[in-house]
Each structure stands twice: as structure tokens, then as C-alpha cells.
Amino acid sequence: MRELKKLLFVFNPHAGKGHIKDDLCDIIDLFTAGGYEVLAYATQAPKDGYEKILKDGFNYDLIVVSGGDGTLSEAVSALMKLQEKEPNVRIPLGYIPAGSTNDFANSLGISKKMLNAAKAIMQGEYYDCDIGQFNDRNFVYVAGFGAFTDVSYMTPQSIKNKIGHAAYIVEALKSIPKISGQRLTVEHDGETITDSFIVGLISNSRSIGGMKKLISKDVCFDDGLFEVVLAKTPENPLELSSLIANAATNKLKDKNFVTFKASKVTFTSENEIPWTLDGEAGGSHRQVTIINHRKAVRFMLQNDDLCFEQHANETEEISRNVRDSIIIDTENGDYIIEDQSDIEN
């Protein structure tokens, strides 16, 4: 009898609407049929998945996680810690998205259907992806500050489970009257920029907050570079309206935006500024240094997911043909932001 490889399956039973419970047996059956001895571990609290992988990760040939972006971020952070101990050991990671938005999965073309995502892991190949470092912490696809960036972690899980991505929209609308800018000094590649910004995103993703057109151009997941977008603080409501509309349709060449690519960028402010990392609270900081660790974590992905560097142009062409998001400026000054692809599905 041949010896089975070992697979650790860490899942958040409460992510999204808890649908993992409907597919759990079939997923484990797929992994077993794929030649693995499977240990399934249901997380019990925040950081539980991180601790489990950090403790036992070296005992497995493959680690698969299922949950939202927060669950994925925990797994990646644990693997980065393990690689500090054993730099030559790369434990591959598979991801089955189960959250409300799943930005990273959307970017990599991972199926929203759990069984299909599990099959793709079994049929996949290695893909080494860039990972971010935020001071002494890691993140997978985005670090941000300012307007709307706290929506993910401020939205109650019970509301996310009931209405899905629309929950983020509701919370974003609530935050509009509170928007204010932050004066920052930004340093990268020998250049220094000082200005007031309403929002900043340092990302490696084609989808942020469910908006798939935001920062979609020329994103490559293994080039060692972040896409940085800074939106200057608007002077009046009309300018704010224009800024939001341009951001939603990826028109970032306007004078109110600063955009660049960088492997390292530093932010300094007079006051502590709240940050988010992969949709979770990242703490308040006066100085932040963000570094791109190129090809730091090995994922198991199907090569037709269009995430590989040589397919970047093809993916961008596809994204131009998809109507993803719209913004409507109503007569009374309110904003309605919708994910068009979710509506059509």
C-alpha cells in the first residue's frame, strides 16, 4: 500500500454564510482521492488558524485553508514565520474562498464554488506569489488607510452572512459624512511626496472591496512590485463625487490621484493613522514601512486561472469587457455603489 501524503485543511465554519458545512464531506473526499491523508481543523477563534499552521505546518505536504480574506491572511502569515525558521522549505498553500468578498480569490481567478476550488487545488501547480510586509506584520494583497478602508472589519459578521457584499456597501455609505484627509509624507525610490490624502491603497490585487476595476491595470502577482494609489483630499462635495466616480472606473490619471509602483514605500504622519490589512484592523501608526517580498509564498493554482505573469495582458483584456461596478450620484447627494457582476449572477 502506497504511503499517503499529508494535508492539513483549516477552515472557518462561520465564514460567508457558513456554506462550507454543505460541501465539507465532498471536499475531504476530493482530497483523499487525490492521494492525501487529511486532517480537518475548524477554527474556533481569531488567530486560531495561524497558531495551528505555525505549530504543525512542517508536518504536512500541503496546507489548504477555507474562509474569507482574514483566514487566508492568517495562513500566509504563519507560512512566512515557518519560512523564517526553514528558508529552503516551501509548503504549498491551497485556498477555497468562503467569505463575503474574497478579493484575493477574485484576482487569481479561483472559483467561488467550493468544490471547483478544491478540484483546482488537486489539479494545480506551484505558483510563487508576492507577499507584503507592514512594519513587523505580513499581509496578502492590500494595506490601506482612509475613507472606506475600515468597511470590512467594521461590518458585523452577522450582517455579512445575511446580505453578503451589500453589507460593505451599506457601511461605506454610512462613512461618507465622516471623510477627512490625512497629511502624509510618502517616500519611495528616492522620491518624497507630502500632501493631504483621503485614502491610500498599497496592493497586489485586481479586486479591492469587491470592486474589480479598481487598480486592475498591469497588476502582476509575482513581479515584486506593489500598485500604490493615493487619492488627494477633495476640497468640496463636487470634487469628492468626481474622485469616487473616477476611482470606481479605474480613471486614476486625474490630478487628484498619485499612482506608482514600488517594492518599498514609507509613510510618515504627525498623528497616528488607522490602517487595514487584508480587510482587518491593522492598528494606528505614525510611521509605516511596507515591503514587497517577491514570490514569498507558494500557492497551488490551476494554470488556466490566468494569474501567471505571462497571462497578465490577457487577463487585463478580459477585465475591460466586464461591467463590474457602478456609482450613481442621486439628486439628494447620496451614493449607491454596487458590484455589477454580483447583480448579474
N, C-alpha and C positions, 0 to 999 in steps of 0.2 A: 504494500500500500504506500503510495507516494505521500511525502510529508507536505502538509498544507502550509501555505504562507499565512501570516497572522495579520488581521485587520482590526483596528480599533475604530469603532463607529460611535462618535459622540454626537448626540442630538439634543436640541432644546424642545421638549414636548409642548411648550406653550407658544413657540414662535408662530407668527402669522395667525392663522385661525386654528392651529393645532392639527392640521391635516396630516402630519407625519404619522399619527396614530392609525390612519386609514391604510397607509402603504408600508408600515413598518415590517410586517412579515414578508411581504413580497420583495422589499429592498434587501433584507437579510438573506433571503433565498437567492437573489441575484448574486450577491457577494460570495455566498457559499458555492454556488455553481461556477463562479469564476475562479475557484481554487483557493479560497481563503477560509481560515478558521476565524470566526467573527466574535468579537466581544462588543456588545451594545451597551452604551452607557448614557443614561438620561441625566442631563444636568439638573441640579437641584437649586442652584442659586447663581447669581453673577460671579464670574471668575472660576466657577466650578470646572468648566471645560478646560480652561487654561491650566489649572492645577493638575487635572487628570493627565493631560498630554505631557506636561512638564515632568510629572512623576514617572509615567510609564511609557512615554513615547518611544524610547530606544528599544523597547521590546517588540515593536511591530514593524512590518514591512510596508504597510500603507495605513494612513490615517484618513478617515472620511468624517466630515462634520456636516450637520444639517441644522439650519436655523437662519436667523437674519444676519445682517452685516456685523452685528456685535459678536455673534457666535464665531463667525469667520475670523474677525479681528483677534479674538482670544486665541484661536488655534494658531494663527500666524505668529502672534507674539510669543507663544510657547515654543514654536519651532525655531524662532530666531534665538531664543535663550538656549535651546538644545544645541544649536549650531555654534554658539559661543564655546560650549564645552567640547564639542567634537566637530571642528570646521570641515572635515572631509566626509562627514556623514550627512546625506540628504534623504530625509524621509519624505516621500511624496505625499501630497495632500489632495484629497478629492472634496468637492463641495456640492451639496444638494440644497439649493435655496428654499427657505421656508418662511421668510419674513414678509413684511408688507410691501417693501420697495425693492430690495435686492439689487442695489446699484451695481455692485461688482459683477454679479452673475449676468446681469443685462449686458454689461460691457464686454464680457467674454463669450457671449452667446450661449451660456449654459441654460438649458431648458427649464421653464417654470414647472413643468410636470416632473414630479419627483422620481418616478420610475424611469423616465427617459434620462434624467440627470444621472441616476445610478448606473444605467446601462452605458452611458458615455464614459463614466469613470472606468468601468471594466474594459471598454474598448479603446481607451485613450492612450496617450503617450505623454512623455515628460515635456513640460513647458516651464522654464525658469522665469519667474516674474519679479519685477522690481517691487521693493517694499520700502516704505518711508520710515524715517526716524524723526520723532518730535521731541527735542531735548533728550530725555533718557527713556522715552517710550516709543513703541512702534505703532504704525497704522498701515492699513492695506491700500486704501485708494484715495482718501481725501482728508485734509486738515483744513479747517475753516474758522473764520471769525465774522461777527457782524450780523446783519439782517438775515433772518430766516435760517441761519446755520444751526440754531438750537432746536428747530422744529422737531427733529427726530426723537431726541431724548426728552423733550417736554411733553410730547403727546402720550397720554396714558395708554398702556398696553391693551386695556380692555376696549378702548375706542378703536385702536388699530385693528384688533381682532374683528370688531363688528363691521367697520366700513372700509378697511384696507387703506389704500393710498389716499383716499379722500380725506382721511384723518389729518394727514400732513397739510393738505390744502387749507382745512379749517384753521389749524394752528397758525399757518403762515398769514392768513388774513387777519387774525387777531393781533399779530405783531406789527402790522403796518403803522399804527399811530405812534408806536414807541421807537421807531427807527431814528438812530442818531449816528453820527460819524465818529471815527477814532483817528487821532493824529498819530502817524507812524513814520518811522524811518525804516526803509527796506533796503537791504544790501545783497547784491548778487553779482558775481563775475566782475568785480571791480567797479560796479555802478551803485550809486546811492540815490534813493528816491525818498523825499519827505513830502507828505501830503495828508489830507484827511480822507479816509476811506470808509464807505458804508458797509462793505463786505470784501472779504478776501478768501480765495479758494486756491489751495495748492493740491493738485490732484493728479491721479494716474487712472482716469476713468472716462468713459464716454457717456455715463449716466450719473447724475448727481441729484438726489432728492426726487428720483423718478423722472426727471426731465432729461430726455435722451439727446436733445440737440445742444444742450449746454456743454460747451467746451468739447465738442466732438471732433473738431478738425485736427488731423495729423497726430492723434493720440496713439502712442506705441507703448506697449506694456513692458518692454524689455530693453529700452534704449538708454536707461539710466537718467532720464530727464523727467521732471515734473512740468505740467502745464500750470502756470500761475496766472490768475486773473484777479485784478484788484479794481473795484468799482469806486470811483471818487464820490464823495458825499454831495448829493444834489442840493441846489440852493432853494428850490421851490417844488411844490407838488407836481407841476407840469414836467419838470426835469426828472423827477422821480418816476413818473409814468413812462417817460421815454426810456429811461435807463432799464426799468424792469422789462419792457417790451423788447428792447434790443438784446438783453441777456437771454430771454426765453427763446429767441430765434437765432441765437449764436452770431449776432452782429456786434462783435466785440472790438471793432476798429474805431468806434466812436471816441471822441476826445475825452469822454468821461471814464474810459477804461484804460488800465495799464496791463499789458499782457506780455509774457515772455516765458521761455523755457529755461530751466536751471536744474542742476544736480544738487545745489546747496543754496539756501536763502535764509537770511536772518531778519527778524522783525524786532524793533525796539520801540517802546512807547513809554510815556510818562506815567500812565496809570495801568493797573492790571486789566487785561482784556480777557473775557471768557472765550475759550476755543472749543471746538468739537473735533473729534477724531472718529471717522467712520460712523458718524451719526450718534456718537455717545459723548457725554460730557468729558472734556479734556482738561478742565481746570482753568484758572485765571493766571495770566503771566504778563510780566513786563518785557521779558526778552525770550524770544523763541528762535531756536536754530533747527531748521528742517533739512534733512539729508536724504538723498535717494541712494539706497543700497541696490545696485543693479543685479538683477537675476538672483535675488537672495533666497526665494522660496520656490520649491519645485511643486507644481500642480500637475494633476492628471487630467488632461483635457483631450477631447477629440480634435483631430487636426482639421476638421471641417467647421470648427467653431469660429473661424475667421479671426482668431486672436493673435495669430503669429505675425511677426514683423513683415514678412513678405506679402501678407494679405491686407496690410493697412489701407492701401489705396482702394482696394475692392470693397472693404467694409465701409469706408467713407462714402463711396458711390451709393451703396445701399442706403445708408443713413440719410442721404439727401432726398431719397424717394419716399421716405416715411414721414407722415404727418404726426409728430409726436406730442406737441404741446401748444396750447393757445393761451393768450391773455386777452381778456375783454375789459376795457375801461368803461364802466357803466356811467350813466348820466350823473349819479349822485356821488361819484368818486370812489366807489368800491371796486375791488379787483376780484375776478374769478379766474383761478389758474387750474387748468385741467390737464390730465395726462391723456392725450387723444388716443394713443394706442390701447390704453385700458378700456376706454369707452367703446372702441370698435370691437374689442374682444368680448 
